[in-house]
Amino acid sequence: VLAGYPWESQDKEYVLVNNKCQCVTVTSKFVPSKENPDEEILERNIRILVPLKARENISDPMSPLRTTFVYRMTELCRKCDPVEIELGGEIYQAQQSTSCNEPETCYTYNRDKCYTTTFPFLHHGEVKDVKAVLTPASCYAE
């Protein structure tokens, strides 16, 4: 993870990664070196929240509880939203990461995404699979 900082505000902590899907925040700031107080070093802090009762498949409330959580910095830092770049006078769309075709593993609901599940519903003696919304705020426009 690379980051540039404005010179006038070196005391400030900068958020490098805020991955709501995996509950990870990575911050950095310059602090005085313990070995040489005249020198500053870059300190990074990684904050991981492990959600209680997370399911293996978050869209299936009946799936088993998740017991393994894997964090890879390359996955946390990937940026898959396309950006426009100009090459030779023409504008192209490019992605900043190479692993964007792989599905993102979520340990909790990302409130910006819509999650649904289906469940069996008995109506007049007939069982139908009905779609249910798990995150209503992100699934329905206000």
Secondary structure in CASP SS format (residue, H / E / C, confidence):
PFRMAT SS
TARGET T0000
AUTHOR 0000-0000-0000
METHOD secondary structure of the structure
MODEL  1
V C 1.00
L C 1.00
A C 1.00
G C 1.00
Y C 1.00
P C 1.00
W H 1.00
E H 1.00
S H 1.00
Q C 1.00
D C 1.00
K C 1.00
E C 1.00
Y E 1.00
V E 1.00
L E 1.00
V E 1.00
N E 1.00
N E 1.00
K C 1.00
C C 1.00
Q C 1.00
C C 1.00
V E 1.00
T E 1.00
V E 1.00
T E 1.00
S E 1.00
K E 1.00
F E 1.00
V E 1.00
P E 1.00
S C 1.00
K C 1.00
E C 1.00
N C 1.00
P C 1.00
D C 1.00
E C 1.00
E E 1.00
I E 1.00
L E 1.00
E E 1.00
R E 1.00
N E 1.00
I E 1.00
R E 1.00
I E 1.00
L C 1.00
V C 1.00
P C 1.00
L C 1.00
K C 1.00
A C 1.00
R E 1.00
E C 1.00
N C 1.00
I C 1.00
S C 1.00
D C 1.00
P C 1.00
M C 1.00
S C 1.00
P C 1.00
L E 1.00
R C 1.00
T C 1.00
T C 1.00
F C 1.00
V C 1.00
Y C 1.00
R C 1.00
M H 1.00
T H 1.00
E H 1.00
L H 1.00
C C 1.00
R C 1.00
K C 1.00
C C 1.00
D C 1.00
P C 1.00
V E 1.00
E E 1.00
I E 1.00
E E 1.00
L E 1.00
G C 1.00
G C 1.00
E E 1.00
I E 1.00
Y E 1.00
Q E 1.00
A E 1.00
Q C 1.00
Q C 1.00
S C 1.00
T C 1.00
S C 1.00
C C 1.00
N C 1.00
E C 1.00
P C 1.00
E C 1.00
T C 1.00
C C 1.00
Y C 1.00
T C 1.00
Y C 1.00
N C 1.00
R C 1.00
D C 1.00
K C 1.00
C C 1.00
Y C 1.00
T E 1.00
T E 1.00
T E 1.00
F E 1.00
P E 1.00
F E 1.00
L E 1.00
H E 1.00
H C 1.00
G C 1.00
E E 1.00
V E 1.00
K E 1.00
D E 1.00
V E 1.00
K E 1.00
A E 1.00
V E 1.00
L C 1.00
T C 1.00
P H 1.00
A H 1.00
S H 1.00
C H 1.00
Y C 1.00
A C 1.00
E C 1.00
END
